[in-house]
Amino acid sequence: MLTVTFDELESALAASAAPVLAAEAHGALAGALAGDGRFDPESWIDDVLAGEGADPGSLHARNLLETLIEETQAALAGPDMEFAPLLPDDEEPLERRVKALADWCTGYLYGIGSGGVMSGESALPAAVDEVVRDFGEISRAAIDAEESAESNETSYAEIVEYLRAGAQLAFEELAPRRAGAQLP
């Protein structure tokens, strides 16, 4: 379970003028950790805090990101299936949560791609290829105005659960690939 909250990370990234939002950053982290095993924590933090006008030396944001790396890695690698995407609390408006969900998927796709995993490659396990394609679809998520609020809430909860399980599955399925990676 993460001790870093969505709002806490979102505020720290905004104060640092980071070019990414909390959900996208966490998605990119989860994807990169699942990738080919060449994940470099310091480079990832520098990338998150890079950008025009950003403060890459922001100690608070840097500390939160370091904690996020440790806890996300432990959750993905742990035996208890504790991984969960970092998203706004359920008390937040659904529009904000759906936007963050889409951002998380966009970040995940970036992270797993930067980790050397591309959808459609022949050596990719079929289950991972399906997850990556589904996350691509979910990255365009929006509220269905024709559905009831309750139906939209139910759909959101189901998608969040799919993200959790899909990211966990991809991490596990790609373990042999990470084990065989040559670190720089």
Stockholm file with secondary structure:
# STOCKHOLM 1.0

chainA/1-184         MLTVTFDELESALAASAAPVLAAEAHGALAGALAGDGRFDPESWIDDVLAGEGADPGSLHARNLLETLIEETQAALAGPDMEFAPLLPDDEEPLERRVKALADWCTGYLYGIGSGGVMSGESALPAAVDEVVRDFGEISRAAIDAEESAESNETSYAEIVEYLRAGAQLAFEELAPRRAGAQLP
#=GR chainA/1-184 SS CCSSCHHHHHHHHHHTTCSSCHHHHHHHHHHHHHSSSCCCHHHHHHHHTCSTTCCTTCHHHHHHHHHHHHHHHHHHHSTTCCCCCCCCCTTSCHHHHHHHHHHHHHHHHHHHHHTTCCTTCTTSCHHHHHHHHHHHHHTTCCCCTTSCHHHHHHHHHHHHHHHHHHHHHHHHHTHHHHHTCCCC
#=GC SS_cons         CCSSCHHHHHHHHHHTTCSSCHHHHHHHHHHHHHSSSCCCHHHHHHHHTCSTTCCTTCHHHHHHHHHHHHHHHHHHHSTTCCCCCCCCCTTSCHHHHHHHHHHHHHHHHHHHHHTTCCTTCTTSCHHHHHHHHHHHHHTTCCCCTTSCHHHHHHHHHHHHHHHHHHHHHHHHHTHHHHHTCCCC
//
